[in-house]
Amino acid sequence: MKALKFTKERREAFLRALADTGIVTVAAGIAGITRARAYQVRKQDLHFAAAWEEAEEKAADALEAEAWRRAVTGVAEPLVSAGKVVRGDDGLPLAIRRYSDTLMIALLKARRPEKFKDRQVVEHDIADGLADRLEAARRRALAVLSEGGAVAALPAVPARLVRDGRV
């Protein structure tokens, strides 16, 4: 199959379709070229690469707007009971508005990641607390010994718990 020339008109058609769909394969098909040819030209032509990036941004904006609409405005869905659409007195189907919590969460994570990210890492150094507890236990044992009491042998502190010469 002979490759079609990627003319200015075909490039514009490709970029319009990419902005509308966000899908390179579909855009290439609409423009009458192959995906491979589109990627080849993108590598060679910085102006085309920048226009491609802008088209992808437009497609992403459209997706975000639709996600926003579904999450915030909601989508009217027909009311169904016992497998049948419920109709009002006027004969028109009744609808309920559904919202997408999943899309709402995705939008919040994208816009406020510092607040809505999946996981927060909490760092806690237990070494100091452990060292303090071990020191308190040692002092209690010494106090019992100084009063003439008997103390069971304390286990040795594993080397991995010793830090900076402290237990």
C-alpha positions as CSV (number, residue, x, y, z in Angstrom):
1,M,0.0,0.0,0.0
2,K,1.4,3.4,-1.0
3,A,1.6,5.8,1.9
4,L,-0.5,8.9,1.4
5,K,1.3,12.2,1.6
6,F,0.9,13.9,5.0
7,T,-0.2,17.3,3.5
8,K,-1.1,20.4,5.4
9,E,-4.8,19.6,5.1
10,R,-4.2,16.0,6.4
11,R,-2.2,17.4,9.3
12,E,-4.9,19.8,10.2
13,A,-7.6,17.0,10.0
14,F,-5.4,14.8,12.2
15,L,-4.9,17.5,14.8
16,R,-8.7,18.4,14.8
17,A,-9.6,14.7,15.2
18,L,-7.0,14.2,17.9
19,A,-8.4,17.2,19.9
20,D,-11.9,15.8,19.5
21,T,-11.2,12.2,20.3
22,G,-7.8,12.0,22.1
23,I,-7.1,8.8,20.2
24,V,-4.2,8.8,17.8
25,T,-5.4,5.8,15.8
26,V,-8.8,7.4,15.2
27,A,-7.2,10.7,14.3
28,A,-4.9,9.0,11.8
29,G,-7.8,7.1,10.2
30,I,-9.8,10.3,9.8
31,A,-6.7,12.0,8.3
32,G,-6.1,9.1,5.9
33,I,-2.6,8.3,7.3
34,T,-1.1,5.6,9.5
35,R,-0.3,6.0,13.1
36,A,3.4,5.2,12.3
37,R,3.5,8.1,9.8
38,A,1.9,10.5,12.4
39,Y,4.5,9.6,15.0
40,Q,7.3,9.8,12.4
41,V,6.3,13.4,11.5
42,R,5.9,14.3,15.1
43,K,9.6,13.3,15.7
44,Q,10.8,15.3,12.7
45,D,8.6,18.4,13.0
46,L,8.8,20.4,16.3
47,H,5.9,22.7,15.2
48,F,3.7,19.6,14.5
49,A,4.8,18.1,17.8
50,A,3.7,21.2,19.7
51,A,0.4,21.3,17.9
52,W,-0.1,17.6,18.7
53,E,0.5,18.3,22.4
54,E,-2.0,21.1,22.3
55,A,-4.6,18.8,20.7
56,E,-4.0,16.3,23.4
57,E,-4.5,19.0,26.0
58,K,-7.8,20.0,24.4
59,A,-8.9,16.3,24.5
60,A,-7.9,16.1,28.1
61,D,-9.8,19.3,28.9
62,A,-13.0,17.8,27.3
63,L,-12.6,14.6,29.4
64,E,-12.2,16.7,32.6
65,A,-15.2,18.8,31.7
66,E,-17.3,15.6,31.2
67,A,-16.0,14.1,34.5
68,W,-16.9,17.3,36.2
69,R,-20.4,17.3,34.7
70,R,-21.0,13.7,35.8
71,A,-19.6,14.2,39.3
72,V,-21.1,17.6,40.1
73,T,-24.2,18.2,37.8
74,G,-25.0,14.5,37.5
75,V,-26.7,12.5,34.8
76,A,-30.4,12.0,34.4
77,E,-31.3,8.3,34.3
78,P,-34.7,6.8,33.7
79,L,-36.5,5.5,36.8
80,V,-37.0,1.8,36.5
81,S,-39.3,-0.3,38.7
82,A,-39.9,-4.1,38.2
83,G,-37.9,-3.9,35.0
84,K,-40.1,-1.2,33.4
85,V,-39.5,2.5,32.9
86,V,-41.7,4.5,35.2
87,R,-43.7,7.2,33.5
88,G,-45.4,10.3,34.9
89,D,-49.0,11.4,34.4
90,D,-47.9,13.0,31.1
91,G,-46.6,9.7,29.8
92,L,-43.0,10.9,29.8
93,P,-40.3,8.7,31.5
94,L,-39.4,9.9,35.1
95,A,-35.7,10.3,35.7
96,I,-33.5,10.5,38.7
97,R,-30.2,12.3,38.8
98,R,-27.1,10.2,39.5
99,Y,-23.7,11.6,40.5
100,S,-20.4,9.9,40.3
101,D,-18.5,9.7,43.6
102,T,-15.6,8.0,41.8
103,L,-15.2,10.9,39.4
104,M,-15.5,13.4,42.2
105,I,-12.7,11.7,44.1
106,A,-10.5,11.5,40.9
107,L,-11.1,15.3,40.3
108,L,-10.2,16.1,43.9
109,K,-7.0,14.0,43.7
110,A,-6.0,15.8,40.5
111,R,-6.7,19.3,41.7
112,R,-5.7,18.9,45.4
113,P,-3.3,16.1,45.6
114,E,-1.7,17.4,48.8
115,K,-5.1,16.9,50.6
116,F,-6.7,14.0,48.7
117,K,-3.8,11.7,47.7
118,D,-4.3,8.0,48.3
119,R,-1.9,7.6,51.1
120,Q,0.0,9.7,53.5
121,V,3.4,8.6,54.6
122,V,3.8,8.9,58.4
123,E,7.3,8.6,59.6
124,H,7.9,7.7,63.2
125,D,11.3,6.9,64.6
126,I,10.7,4.3,67.4
127,A,14.3,4.0,68.3
128,D,14.2,6.9,70.8
129,G,11.1,5.7,72.4
130,L,12.5,2.2,72.6
131,A,15.8,3.4,74.1
132,D,13.9,5.4,76.7
133,R,11.8,2.3,77.7
134,L,14.9,0.1,77.9
135,E,16.7,2.7,80.0
136,A,13.7,2.9,82.4
137,A,13.6,-0.9,82.7
138,R,17.4,-0.9,83.5
139,R,16.9,1.7,86.2
140,R,14.0,-0.2,87.7
141,A,16.1,-3.3,87.8
142,L,19.0,-1.5,89.4
143,A,16.6,0.0,92.0
144,V,15.3,-3.5,92.9
145,L,18.9,-4.7,93.2
146,S,19.9,-1.8,95.4
147,E,17.1,-2.7,97.7
148,G,18.4,-6.3,98.0
149,G,15.9,-7.8,95.7
150,A,16.5,-10.3,93.0
151,V,16.2,-9.4,89.3
152,A,15.9,-11.9,86.5
153,A,18.6,-11.6,83.9
154,L,17.7,-9.1,81.2
155,P,18.0,-10.2,77.6
156,A,20.8,-8.7,75.6
157,V,19.8,-5.8,73.4
158,P,20.1,-6.9,69.7
159,A,22.8,-5.0,67.8
160,R,20.2,-3.7,65.3
161,L,18.6,-1.7,68.1
162,V,21.8,0.0,69.2
163,R,22.3,3.4,67.5
164,D,24.9,6.0,68.2
165,G,26.2,4.0,71.1
166,R,22.8,4.3,72.9
167,V,20.4,1.5,73.7
